[in-house]
Amino acid sequence: MATRLGELVDSERHRNFVGRRRELAGFDDAVAGRSSSCRVLFVHGPGGIGKTTLLLELRARARSTGRTVALLDGRDVDPSPEGFEHAVAAALGRPRDASRPDSDDLPLDLVMLIDGYEQLAPIDPWLRGEFIPSLAADAVVVLAGRDAPPSAWLVDAGWRHIVAVHRLDPFDVAESGQLFDLAGVAAQDRPQLMELGRGHPLALALLADAARTGVVPTSLADVPALVTALLDTLLRGAPTQAHVEGLAVCTTAWVTTEDLLRDVVGDGAPEVWAWLERRPFIVSGPRGLTPHDLARDVLDTEFERRSPERYRSLHRIVHDHTVAALRAARGAERQVRAQQLMHLHRRAPFTAVTKALRGQGSTALVPAKPGEREQVLSLIERFEGPASVELAAAWLDHQPDELSVVRAEEGVRGYAYHIFHPTGSALEDRDPVVRAALDHVAHHGPTRPGERVNIARFFGGRHEHQRDLYAVLAGPVSSLVEWVTRPLAWSFVIVTDTAYWEPIFDYLGFARLIEIEVGGLGHVGYGVDWRRLPVEVWLDLMNEREHSGGSGPPPASLLRPPPLDRISFGAAVRAALTDLHRPDRLANNLLTSSSLADGPGTLRTTIEAAINGLHDEPKGATLSAVLRRTFVQAAPTQEAAAEVLGLPFSTYRRHLAKAIEQLTDLLWAVEIGEVRLPARPSRD
């Protein structure tokens, strides 16, 4: 059987693996059955200390004995029993739509390796109490995370004798020397590099890369300065410009996939991917490539400094790829994509929060379970009072599915709750905050048939309410999902802590629109009319502010005129059909300021696409043909159009009226965001 590329990669990793003798010995004993009791190994240590490298070595060693291995990254697993079991099935190569594996279905010789275990903190009790105990007695489990194991693993009399805990420490002098041996570092350079690297595996690997090209730093204030000193060497070592750009993409995106690389470097993506995988500061996980946090920050800064225009261009490609992925995602995957989009705006006032939280545990925002409702209500009552909690309880009764939470072993860490008007509930009048928002809409931009208003009514965290780190995560992530994926007329976010949130909404370009008290507590609503500032335009504005800074209201040049009502819209459609081949007149049509167009040229394209779209509707072929012969490939007169179509003139006029009516309905659905027209060629 031919050797696979992955086997060669594993072989190189094994050849260059250094240290961790105690951990390897304990694992080998467990796999071989020489340890009668130890079946769970818990490995912990800070970022960059070598946890992932160790797990890859353990995977190779287990495979060499013939064991079945499942390697999971906690960052890519929804922290729920269902999400974990589906991830196990995927790691074992089962189809994505396969049913969740029963423990009896799992291989008896399973070796399960879990990286980023801190991300699975919400389900640690379930893993410890149900899933892992259900595995076969010969199974071996390795849990690797930044934090030491929860105390329950150590105080329980049963687990205490089953679990071996290993803290990964920096390399000693001998291990550092071995790493430099394998890297080919000259003997005279090693003492200096060991002093600078202080035994940190990532720093040592980067120093070794520098030394191989003759760049030996003589001083080091901190690790970021070390990475900066190495950047020149790393970039000069890239085989082609495509590899340099691939590295830039990898440091810009949260997770880099080969599809994303292909958007930048084209057909060379597989080669660039393979090269990136070999970089000492990049980890290859189930979702893609992720640089070490330290390397990412410094690399990103350096790329922007060296080539600001190309940096902005690459940033935009990653941005557009991420927005498309967010819109295509479903379920819990959406919040992951929203966090990836937030990551691109890491100069924003709130986005450092996600990075800070990822070292503390799960940042997955997931739909709330019924038992979590009372926890959320308790937090609202504690921070906002009885009047607010009464309203929150009523809203949760009416729209329970709109509550999202961040979970932890101790319970709900953060939450966000959205309301979508029209709700069909008397609560719209009873809740003074919602009533104030809807009154503002009625006076400043009434909704039209089919349009909706989104109100982020409640959000907060366990410890500091709306300035709690988990509130600053839950609020923006949940809102970003709604703003980017749903057709909305207006959006509001209700806050009680304006001192913290005012600068954030100033950056976002949201205006302070309503102020009202509930139970003596001030509530402020920041909002935007998406019909005047379309979400695509807003995303462009945010992309620009990420690079150049800025805050405050959106420039007036970006705003569209107030939206047309349904009657005016219909009149504008009829006028546009008549002027379809008159660019000078079409340029003055009111629809050029609607969501149908960015100007007269795109307005005509949209109308023709909608006419084509009618062809596929029930009984739409005739109506589409009537519109084409009347307005697109127009006959000299309506009588001539009827003759070309082979219709009596009275029948033609009846079909024409019906066709214009249906076309207007379709264009209205496009206008309010319910329908997106695909680009289609005109029919002959």
N, C-alpha and C positions, 0 to 999 in steps of 0.2 A: 504494500500500500504506500502511495506517495506521501512524503512528509508535507504537512500543512505549514503555512506561514506562521500561524499561531504557535505551533510547536517550536519553531525556530526562535520566535520571540521569547517563549517561556524558557528555552534553553539559555538564551543570552541573559535573561533576568537571573536565572539560577547561577550562571557562571559569575555574575557580578554581585551576587548577594553577599552581604557582610553582616556579621554579628548575630545577635539574638539567639545564642546557643541554648540558653535556658528555655526559651519559648519553643524552639524547634524540638528540643529533647522531650518536653512535656507533650507536645503534639504528636510526635512520632510514637511515643509510648501509648497514647490514647488510641491512635489509629491501629497500631499493631496489637492492641489488647493487653499490653504488658502492665497497664495501669488498671487495676480491677475496679476502681471507683471513679477516677477523674474522667468525666465525659464532656464537661463544659469548660472552656478556657475563656477568660475575660481579659482582653488586652486594652489598655488605655494609655493615653498620652496626648500632648498638645499637637496642633496641626504641624505637619512637616516632620514629625518625629519618626515616621516610617511605618505607620500602621497598615496602610494600603500595600506597601511593598512587601511587608511580612505576610499579609493575606495571600498575595499572589504567589509567594514562595510556598506557602502551606497548600495552596490549591495544586501546584505542580507536584508536590511531594505526595499528596493524597492520590492524585491521578496515577502516579507511577506505581502505586500499590494496587491499582485496579478499583479503587473506591469510586462511588458516584458522588460528584461534587456539585453543590449549588452555591454560587457566590452572589450575594445581594448587596446593594448599596442602599442604606437607609434613607438617603436623600431622594431616592427614586421610588420609594414605597409609600403608598397611602397608609398612614398610621392607624389602621383599623384591622380587625381580624380578617375581614374579607379581602382588604387590599393586600395584606401580607400573604395570605394563602394564594391569591392570584399571582403575586410576585414569585413565590416559590415554584408554582406551576410553570411560569415563563422561564425561570432559571433552569428548570429541568428539561426545557425544550418542548413543552406541551403547547398545543395551539392556544392563541390568545383568548379564544372564546370557549375554551374547555371549562368544564365545571370545576369548582374549587376542590382541591385534592383532599380526600379524607386521609387521616394519618395512616390508616391501614394500606393506602395506596402508595405511600412513599417508600423508596428503596430501603431495604433493611441495612444496607451498608452506607447509608447517607452520611456525607460530611458537609455540614452547613456552615458557611463562612458569611458573617454579616458585618459589613463595614458601615461606618457612620451610625453606630447603634444609638447615639444620643437622639437621633431623629425619630426613633421608635419609642421614646419615653412614654407616650400616651398608652401604648399597648404592652409595656413591660410587664404589668401584672398578669396579663393574659398569656404572654409568651412563657413567663415563669411558671404560671399555675396550670396552664392547659396544653399549649402547643408543644413545648419542648418535652414535658413529661410523657406526651403521647408517642414520641419517637421510639424506634426500636432501641433495645438496650445497647446495641453495638454502634449506634449513631454517635458522631462527634460534632459538637457545636462550638464555634469560635465567635465570640462577640467582641468587636473592636470599636471603641469610641473615644471621644476626648475626655469623658468623665469617668471617674471610678464607678464601679457597679453600685446601684441602689442598695441601701442597707439590707433590704429584704433578702438579697442573695446571700448575705453573710451571717445574718442572725438566725435564719431558719435552720433548724437542726439537720434537716435532710439535705438541703442545698449546700450547706457549709462544707460537707465532705465530698461533694460532687464537683464543685467549681474550684478552678485554680485561677487566681487573679495575678496578672502580670502587668506591672507598670513599665512602660518603655522609657528608659532613661537615655540621655545622650551617649554617643559612642565613647568608649575609653580610648586611651592612646593607641593600644594595639589595634582596635577595630578601625579607628581613623586611619592608621597606617595601612591596614589592609585595603581600605577603600582607595587610598592613594596609589597603592601598588597596582590594583586592578585598572585604575584610570591612567596609569603610566606617568604619574607626576614625578618629576626629578627629585632625588633624595635631598638636595640642598634647599629645595623650596618647601619641604614638608613641615619643618618646625614652625615657620611663619604662618602657614596655612592652618595648621592645627590650632595655633593660638587664636587666629581670627575666627575659625569655625566653631570653636568651643564645643565640639562634639555633636553639633546639630546636623543630622544627616543631610537635610536639604541644603544647608549652607555649605557643607563639605563637598557635596556633589557639584554645586555651582562653582566653588573655588577650584575644584579639580578641572572642570571645563575650561576655566580661565587659564590655569597653569599649563594646560596642554598647548595653548597657543602663545605662551610666553608672557601672559599678563598676570603678574603676581602682585596683588594688592599689598601695600606696606602698612596700611593702617585701616582700622574699621571702627567706626563709632557705633553703628548698629546694623542690623541685617538689611534694612532697605538700602543703606549706602553700599553694602556688599553687592546686592543685586544690580544696583545702578552701575557699579564698576564692571560687572560682567556682561551688561547688555551689548556693548560694542562687539565683544567676542562672539556672543551668541548670534548676533545678526550677521556678522561677517562670515560665520560658518554656514549660513543658509545656502543651499546649492543654487537657488534661483530666486528671483524677485517674487515668484509665486509663493515660495516657502516663507519669505518675509511677510507677505500679505496674509498668509495663513496663520502665522503667529500673531499678527495684529488682530485678526478676526477672533482668534482663540482668547485673547486677552480682553476683547471688547464684549463678547457674548458671555452669558452666564454659563451655558453649555454649548459646545461647538459640535455640530453633526457634520457628516460628510455632505449632506444636502446643502447645508449652509456654506460650506467651503466651496461647493460647486458653483454657487451663486457668485462667488468672488473670483475663483481661479479657473473655473471651467473644467475641462476634461482632466486637468492635472490634480483634481481633488484627491483621488486615492493615494497618489504618491506623497502629496503634502500631508495627508492624514497620517500615513505611516511614519513620516519624519517627525511630526508633532508628537506622536505616541512615544517616541524615543527620547524626548526632551526630559531632563531630570526633574523639572518643576511642573510637569503636566501629568495628571492622573486620567486614565481611561476607564470610564464607568459605563453602566448600561445605557445611559442617555447620551453619552458622548464624552468629549474631552473637557477637562476642567483644570485650569492652572491653580497652583497653590496661591492662596490669598495674597501672600507677600509678593510673590513674583508678579501676579496679575496687576497689583496696584502700581508697581514701579514700571513694568513694561508698558502699561497703558499711558502713564505720564510721559514716558520717553517717546513713544510713537507719536503722541500728539505734539510734542515739542519739535520732533524732527520733520514731520510732514503734516502740518495742520489741515491742509486741504484734502489730502488723501485720507487722513484720519476721519474727517467729517464724512467723506464719501463712503468709507467702509462702515462707519457708524450707521449711516442711513440704510445701507444694505441689510445690516443685522437688524435694525429697527423694523424695516418692512417685512423681513422674514418672520420676526417674532410676532408682529401684529397679525399676519396671515395665519400663523400657527395658533394664536389665541382664538381667532375667529373660527378656525376649523376644529378646535378641541371641544370635547364634551365632558361633562361631569367634573370630577375633582381635577382633571388635567388642566382645566381652565385656570384655576388659581395658581398652578405651577407656572403656566405661561404668563399670567399677569405679573408674578414675581420676576420672571425673566425680563419683562418689559420695564418694570420698575428699576431693575438693575442697570438698565441703560441710562437711567437718569440719576446717576449716583451723586450728582452735585445738588440734587433737589434737597429741600430742608428735611425730608423724612426718610430718604432711602438708605441712609446708613443703618437704619434700624434693623432691616432684614439681615444684613451682614452681622450685626451685633448679636442677633437672636440665634443665628444658626449654630453658634458655639454653645448655646444653652439648651437646645432641645428642638423639638419639632416646630416648624413654621407653617405646617399644612393647615390651611383654612378649609374646613369641611362642613357639609350640612350637619346641623345639630340633630342629636338623637332626642327622643321624647324626654328622657330622664334629665337632659341638660337644660331644659326650659326653666326649671325652678332655680337652678344655679344662676342663670342669666338674670332672672327676675330679682333674685336676692342682691346681685351686684347693682342693678339699676336702683333698687330701693335704697341701698346703702349710700350711693353717690348722688342720686337725683331726687329721692324722697317718695312719699306715698302717692302723691298725685301722678307722678310719672310712671311708677310701677303699675298703677291701676290701668293706665292707658296702654302700657306695654303688654300687660296680660290680655287685654281685650284684643289688641292687634294680633298677638300670637294665636289667639283662638280663631281669628278670622283668616289670617294668612300664615300658617305655621311653617310653610316650606321655605320662607325667605330668611330664616335665621341660620347664620353660619358661625362656627366657633373654631378656636384653636384649643386642642385638648392637651392635657398633661395628666400624670398620675394623680395629682391632687385635685383635678377637676378642670373646669373651663378657665383658660388663661386669658382669652380675649374673645370678643363677639362683635357681630355686626348684623343689623336687621334693616331690610329695605322694604319700602311700601311702593306699590305701583298703582297710580291713579289712571283710570277709574277703578275703584275697588268694589263698588256696589255695596258699600257699608256706610251706615250712619255715623261711623267713627270719623269720617271725613269732616263732619261738622262738630262732633264731640271733642276731637283732639284739637286744641287751639293752635298747635304748631302746624299741623297738616292744613287746617283751615286757613291759616295765614299764608302758607305757601301757595295754596290753590287760589286764594284771593289775589295774590300778586300775579299769578299766571293770568287770571281773568282780566286784570287791568292792564297788563303790559305785554301780553302775547297769548291770547286764548288758544286753547288746544282746538284742533280741527278733528273731524270724524276719523276715528282710527288711531289717533295719537295718544301717547302715554306720558305721564310725569313720574319720574323716579325720585323718591325721597329716602335718603339714608337717615332713617329716623332715630335709631339708637345704635351706638357703638361704644365700646369701652374695654377696660382690662381689670384684672383682679386687684391690683395694688394701687394704681394711681389714676384710675378711671380713664379719661380721654388723653392723658399724656403718658399712660402706661405703654411700655414698648409694644406689648401685644395689641393694644388698641391702635397704635400707629401702624401696625401691620394689618390688622383686620379691616380697619376703615378704608384705607387706600386700595388694598387688594380687591375687596368685595366691590368697591365702587368702580374700579378700573374694568373689572369683568363686565359689569352692567353697561358702562359707557361705551365700550368698544364693541360689544357683541349684540346689543339689543337696539332696535330703533326707538329712539326717545325724542320727545319734543323738549322737555326740560329735565334738568337734574338739580336736586338740592341735597346738601349735606348739613345736618343739624348738629351744632356743637354747643357745649356749655362752657368749654375752656377756651375762650377766644384769645387769651394772652398767648397760648401755645399755638393755636391753629391759624390765627390771622395771617402770619407770614407765609404759611404753607399755601393758603388759598390765594394770597396775593401772587405767589409764584405760579400757581395753576391758572391764574386769570379768571377765577370765580369772583363774582361780586357779592358784597354783603347786602342781601336783599330783604330779609325780614328779621325782626327782633320782637320777642314776646316772652312773658314770664309764665312758668307752670309751677304751681306750688311754691312761689317765691323765688324760684331759680331761673335766671336768665337763659334763654335759648336764642341762638343766632343761626340763621339759615344762609349759607353761601350757595349761590346757584349760577346757572347758565342756561340760556335758550339755545339749544343745539341747532335750531333752524336758522338762527342768525350766525352762529359760530359752529359750522359743521364739525363733527368729530375728527374728520380727516384733516381739516384746517387746524384744529386744536392740537392734534398730534404733531403736525409740522411746527407749530408754535413751541410746543414743549421740546421738540428736538432741537430747535434753535436755541432755546434758553439753556438747554443742557450744555451747549458749547460756549455761548457768549454771555450767559447770565441774563439778568433782567427779571422784572416782576411787574405787577400792576395789570390794569385792564388790557385786553387784546387791542392792538392798533385798530383804529376805525376802518382802515383799508381792508381788513380781513372780514369785516362784518357784512352780512347780506342785509338787504332791506327787510322790513317786517314781512312775515310769510303771508301768502295769498290765502284768502278764504276759499271755500270749495266752489262758490259761484264764480268768483273772479278767476280762479284757476281754470275752470271749464271754458270761460270766454277766451282766456289766453291760449288754450290749446287750439281752439277753432281758428283764432287769428294766426297762430304759428303754422297750421296746416296750409292756410291760404298763401302764406308768405314763405313756404318751405324753400323755394328757389330764388328768394329775394334777400340775400344776406344783409343788405342795407336796412331793410324793414325788420328782418328777424332780429337784428342786433338791438332793436328797441322793444322787443317783446318782453313782457314781465317775467316770462319763464326763464330768461337768461340769468335772473337773480335767484332762481329756485335751485333745489337740489338736483334738478334734471340736467343742469349745464354749468359749465364754467365760462360760457360765451356762446355766440350764435352758432359757431361751427359744431360744438359738441351738442348743442340743443337739437340741431337737425339730425345728428347721428343717433341720439337717444330716441327721438320720435320715430325714425325709420326702424330702429331695433324693436321698438314696441309694436309697430305695424307688423313686422315679421313675426313677433311673438304671438300675435293674435292667430296666426295660421295654425298653431298647435292647440288652440283652445277648442272645446267642443263646438262644432258648426262654425269654426272660425275661418276656415279656408276661404269661403266666399267673401266674408267681411274684410279679410286682409287683402284680397285681390281688388275689391272695390276701392279701398283706400290707396293702394298702389297706383291704380289706373286713374284715380282722381287727383292725387297730390304728389306721388313720388315719380312715377313715369307717366305724367299727366297727359291725357288726351286733350285736344284743343277745347272741347266743351264737355259738359256732363252728358249731353246726348250722345256724343261720340264715344265717351267712356262706356256708356250703357251698351252701345252697339258692339264695341270691341269685346265686352264681357258676355255678349249674347243674352242680355237681359232686357225685358220690357222696361221702358223708362220709369214707370211708376214703381216697379219692383226694385229697380236700381236705387231710386230715391229712398225707398223704405230701408233697403240694406245700408245705404250710406248713413242715414240717421242712426241706425243701430250700431254701425261700425264706429262712428265718432263717439257715441256714448260709451261703448266698451273700451275704446282706446283711451278715453279720458279716465275711466275707472282704473285702467292698468297704470297709466302715468301717475295718477293720484297715489296708488299703492307704492310706486317708486318714490314719489315725493315724500311720503311719510315714513319711508324706510321699511315697509313690509315686503317689498320685492326688489331684487337686484336683477337688472337686465344683463344677460350675457351678450358679449360682442358677437354679432352674427352677420354674415354677408347678406346683402340684399338679394331678394328672390327676383328672378326674371319674370 
